């Protein structure tokens, strides 16, 4: 396989807090246009093992090592699939930017991602940049979100709001050159885990189950009173905090399960909407975009804003974060910083990521 028009490329890899699989993109070196994109799901057993690890925190060192290797192998398989689909050779790719799979995140203290870059580099033959978050944490930052810098790049001088509806929702507000961003709270993580527990389904397709329920105002008020929603940015969170154990502290046991799901949708849309300036251009991305009811409620709560998605910016809603880490890998190799101190709270900007050269 030969390089297309002597162009060289970067690959971006991402798996989010939904723990469903790995997204990957190939972008060109010149203007970061996406050449191709692919997704590989985790096996059911791997999903189960990752959920147990992230939500209970219980693991032996041996089990953690095995999961690290298994997840890294899926990341490598996505790279090989991307290369095959694009019909380009590994030596045409300058580097891979791999976010890895977050298994523990305590903003401002520690952030751990597995799928180690050394193994990906060896399995693909491509220099790999990984472990992007810990340099920011070491500099006093939250380690997340990192994507606001890429969102600024996507908007290309325009003002607007970009909202990623992943397991956790994060929001970026760009006003001319000023950029702010933080995790607003749960998006899909509670919705997915609740329907998994109650109906043995992985997610609420189109939000049909939540649409069938009614808002439990008492439950909603108790959840919204949680300290996380009252805290000022910079702040970040994850499923280590927003999980079924967290939810259970607010339940009386008398609620109908569909009403809980409906109320969780409202928790997500209110905690996001409280941070959207009126009359904004809003671009949605992430898996939650496919939840028609969730998007409907966001639109209803923001009637003066123009709710769009990142397809309108030229990047598919499912691959924005993967593309971001291709962008960050390029910056890392160029010796450029990728954290925004106004977003993460780090004392200084830093060149992010560990480089595993081949």
C-alpha positions in Angstrom: 0.0 0.0 0.0 1.3 3.4 -0.9 0.8 6.9 0.4 -2.0 8.8 -1.3 -0.5 11.9 -3.1 2.4 11.7 -0.7 0.1 12.8 2.2 0.9 11.7 5.7 -1.6 11.0 8.4 -2.4 10.9 12.1 -4.7 8.4 13.8 -6.9 9.2 16.8 -8.3 6.6 19.1 -10.9 7.1 21.9 -13.0 5.0 24.2 -15.2 6.9 26.6 -17.0 6.3 29.9 -19.8 4.4 28.2 -17.3 1.5 28.0 -18.8 0.2 24.8 -15.8 0.1 22.4 -13.2 2.1 20.5 -13.7 4.8 18.0 -10.9 5.6 15.5 -10.1 8.0 12.8 -7.4 8.8 10.2 -6.9 12.5 9.6 -4.5 14.1 7.1 -1.5 16.0 8.3 -2.3 19.2 6.5 -5.8 20.2 7.6 -7.0 17.4 9.9 -9.7 16.3 7.6 -11.0 12.9 8.4 -10.1 10.3 5.8 -11.9 7.4 7.3 -13.4 6.3 10.6 -14.1 3.0 12.3 -15.5 1.5 15.5 -14.9 -1.8 17.2 -17.1 -2.9 20.1 -15.7 -4.5 23.2 -16.7 -8.1 23.8 -19.5 -8.6 26.3 -17.1 -10.1 28.8 -14.7 -7.2 28.4 -17.5 -4.7 28.9 -18.6 -6.6 32.1 -15.0 -6.7 33.4 -14.5 -2.9 32.7 -17.8 -2.0 34.4 -16.9 -4.0 37.4 -13.5 -2.4 37.6 -14.6 1.2 37.1 -17.7 1.0 39.4 -16.4 -1.1 42.2 -12.7 -0.2 42.1 -11.9 -3.9 42.9 -9.2 -5.6 40.9 -6.0 -7.6 41.5 -2.9 -6.4 39.9 -2.9 -9.4 37.6 -6.5 -8.7 36.5 -5.6 -5.1 35.9 -2.6 -6.1 33.7 -4.8 -8.5 31.7 -7.4 -5.8 31.1 -4.7 -3.3 30.0 -3.4 -5.8 27.4 -6.9 -6.7 26.2 -8.0 -3.1 25.8 -4.7 -2.2 24.1 -5.2 -5.0 21.6 -8.7 -3.7 20.7 -7.2 -0.2 20.2 -4.5 -1.8 17.9 -7.2 -3.7 16.0 -9.0 -0.5 15.3 -5.8 0.9 13.8 -5.3 -2.1 11.6 -9.0 -1.8 10.4 -8.5 1.9 9.7 -5.4 1.2 7.6 -7.2 -1.5 5.6 -10.2 0.6 5.0 -8.2 3.6 3.9 -5.7 1.4 1.9 -2.7 3.2 3.3 0.4 1.8 4.9 1.5 2.1 8.6 4.6 4.0 7.5 2.3 6.7 6.0 1.0 7.5 9.5 3.2 9.9 11.6 1.6 8.9 14.9 -1.3 7.6 16.8 -3.0 9.7 19.5 -4.6 7.3 21.9 -6.7 8.5 24.8 -7.0 5.0 26.2 -9.8 3.7 28.4 -10.4 5.7 31.6 -10.8 3.4 34.6 -10.3 5.9 37.4 -10.6 9.7 37.4 -10.4 11.9 40.4 -10.1 15.4 39.0 -7.1 17.3 40.4 -5.6 14.2 42.0 -5.2 11.3 39.6 -6.4 10.0 36.3 -5.7 6.5 35.0 -6.2 5.2 31.4 -5.4 1.7 30.3 -4.5 0.5 26.8 -0.9 1.3 27.1 0.8 3.0 24.3 3.9 0.8 24.2 1.9 -2.2 23.2 -0.2 -0.3 20.6 3.1 1.0 19.1 4.5 -2.5 18.9 1.4 -4.1 17.5 0.9 -1.5 14.8 4.4 -0.3 14.1 3.4 3.3 14.5 4.7 5.8 17.0 2.0 6.2 19.7 1.3 9.1 22.0 -0.8 8.1 25.1 -1.4 9.1 28.7 -2.5 12.7 27.9 -4.1 13.5 31.2 -1.5 13.0 33.9 0.8 15.9 32.9 -2.1 18.3 33.4 -2.9 16.7 36.7 0.7 16.9 37.8 0.6 20.6 37.0 -2.4 21.0 39.3 -5.1 20.6 36.8 -8.2 18.4 36.6 -6.8 16.4 33.7 -10.1 16.9 31.9 -11.8 18.0 29.8 -9.0 18.3 27.2 -11.2 18.5 24.1 -12.1 22.3 24.4 -8.9 23.1 22.6 -10.0 20.9 19.7 -13.5 22.4 19.8 -11.9 25.8 19.4 -10.1 24.5 16.4 -13.3 23.1 14.9 -15.2 26.4 15.4 -12.4 28.2 13.6 -12.9 31.6 15.1 -16.6 31.4 15.6 -18.4 31.6 18.9 -20.5 28.8 20.1 -21.0 25.9 22.5 -19.9 22.3 21.9 -21.5 19.6 24.1 -20.2 16.1 24.2 -23.0 13.7 25.3 -20.8 10.7 26.3 -21.1 8.7 29.5 -20.3 12.1 31.2 -21.4 15.3 29.5 -18.8 18.0 29.0 -19.5 21.5 27.7 -17.2 23.9 25.9 -18.1 27.6 25.5 -16.1 29.6 23.0 -16.6 33.4 22.9 -14.1 34.9 20.4 -10.8 33.8 21.8 -12.0 33.0 25.3 -12.6 29.3 25.9 -14.2 27.7 29.0 -15.2 24.1 29.6 -16.0 21.5 32.2 -17.9 18.3 32.9 -21.5 19.2 33.6 -22.4 15.8 35.1 -23.9 12.5 33.8 -25.1 12.1 30.2 -25.5 8.5 29.3 -23.8 6.7 32.2 -26.7 6.6 34.6 -29.2 6.1 31.8 -27.3 3.1 30.5 -26.6 1.5 33.9 -30.2 1.9 35.1 -31.7 0.3 32.0 -29.0 -2.4 32.2 -30.0 -3.2 35.8 -33.8 -3.0 35.3 -34.3 -4.4 31.8 -31.0 -6.1 30.8 -30.5 -3.7 27.9 -27.3 -1.9 27.1 -29.0 1.4 26.3 -32.4 3.1 25.9 -32.9 3.1 22.2 -34.1 6.6 21.0 -35.1 7.2 24.7 -38.3 5.3 24.2 -38.3 3.8 27.8 -37.6 7.2 29.4 -40.3 8.8 27.2 -42.8 6.3 28.7 -42.2 7.5 32.3 -42.9 10.6 34.3 -40.6 13.1 36.1 -40.3 12.4 39.8 -39.9 16.0 41.0 -38.8 15.0 44.5 -36.1 12.7 43.1 -35.0 15.3 40.6 -34.7 18.0 43.3 -32.6 15.8 45.5 -30.2 14.8 42.7 -29.8 18.4 41.5 -28.9 19.4 45.1 -25.7 17.2 44.9 -22.6 19.2 45.6 -21.1 18.5 42.2 -23.7 20.5 40.4 -23.2 23.4 42.8 -19.4 23.4 42.4 -17.7 26.0 40.3 -15.4 25.2 37.4 -12.8 23.9 36.9 -14.3 20.6 37.6 -14.4 17.1 36.1 -16.1 13.8 37.0 -16.7 10.3 35.9 -18.7 7.1 36.5 -16.6 6.6 39.7 -18.9 9.3 41.1 -22.1 9.2 39.0 -23.1 5.5 39.2 -25.9 3.4 40.5 -24.5 3.5 44.1 -24.8 7.3 43.9 -28.3 7.0 42.5 -29.4 4.6 45.2 -28.8 7.2 47.9 -31.7 9.2 46.5 -34.2 6.4 45.9 -36.9 5.5 48.4 -37.7 2.2 46.7 -41.3 3.2 45.8 -40.4 4.7 42.4 -41.4 3.2 39.1 -38.3 2.2 37.2 -39.5 4.0 34.0 -40.0 7.2 36.1 -36.5 7.0 37.4 -35.2 6.7 33.8 -37.3 9.7 32.8 -36.0 11.7 35.7 -32.4 10.8 34.8 -33.0 12.3 31.4 -34.2 15.5 33.0 -31.2 15.5 35.4 -28.9 15.4 32.3 -30.7 18.1 30.3 -31.1 20.5 33.2 -27.5 20.2 34.4 -26.4 20.9 30.9 -28.9 23.6 30.0 -28.1 25.6 33.2 -24.7 26.3 31.6 -25.8 27.2 28.0 -26.0 31.0 27.4 -29.1 32.1 25.7 -29.2 32.5 21.9 -26.1 30.3 21.4 -25.1 28.2 18.5 -24.9 24.7 20.1 -23.2 21.7 18.5 -23.9 18.3 20.0 -21.7 15.2 19.7 -21.2 11.9 21.4 -23.4 8.8 21.7 -26.2 10.8 23.4 -27.0 12.5 20.1 -28.6 9.2 19.1 -31.1 9.4 22.0 -33.9 11.3 20.2 -35.7 12.0 23.5 -32.6 13.4 25.2 -32.0 15.8 22.2 -35.7 16.7 22.1 -35.5 17.7 25.8 -32.3 19.7 25.3 -33.9 21.6 22.5 -37.1 22.3 24.5 -35.1 23.7 27.4 -33.1 26.0 25.1 -35.7 27.5 22.8 -33.6 30.6 22.0 -30.5 28.6 21.0 -29.8 27.0 17.6 -29.2 23.3 18.5 -27.1 21.5 15.8 -24.5 18.8 15.8 -20.9 18.6 14.8 -21.7 17.1 11.5 -22.4 20.7 10.6 -18.7 21.4 11.4 -17.5 18.6 9.2 -16.8 16.0 12.0 -19.2 13.1 12.6 -20.9 13.2 16.0 -19.4 9.8 17.0 -15.8 10.6 16.2 -15.1 14.1 17.5 -13.1 12.9 20.5 -11.1 10.4 18.4 -10.3 13.2 16.0 -9.3 15.4 18.9 -6.6 12.9 20.0 -5.2 12.8 16.5 -4.9 16.6 16.8 -3.3 16.4 20.2 -0.7 13.8 19.0 0.3 16.2 16.2 0.7 19.0 18.8 2.7 16.8 21.1 5.2 15.8 18.4 5.5 19.4 17.4 6.3 20.4 21.0 3.0 22.3 21.4 0.8 22.5 24.5 -2.7 21.0 24.5 -4.2 21.9 27.9 -6.1 25.1 28.6 -5.4 26.4 32.1 -8.7 28.2 32.2 -10.5 24.9 31.6 -8.5 22.4 33.7 -7.1 24.8 36.3 -3.5 23.7 35.7 -0.9 26.2 36.8 0.6 26.3 33.3 0.1 24.9 29.9 1.9 21.6 29.2 3.0 19.4 26.3 0.8 16.4 26.9 1.3 12.7 26.4 4.0 10.0 26.6 5.6 9.1 23.3 6.3 5.5 22.4 8.5 5.7 19.3 8.9 2.8 16.8 
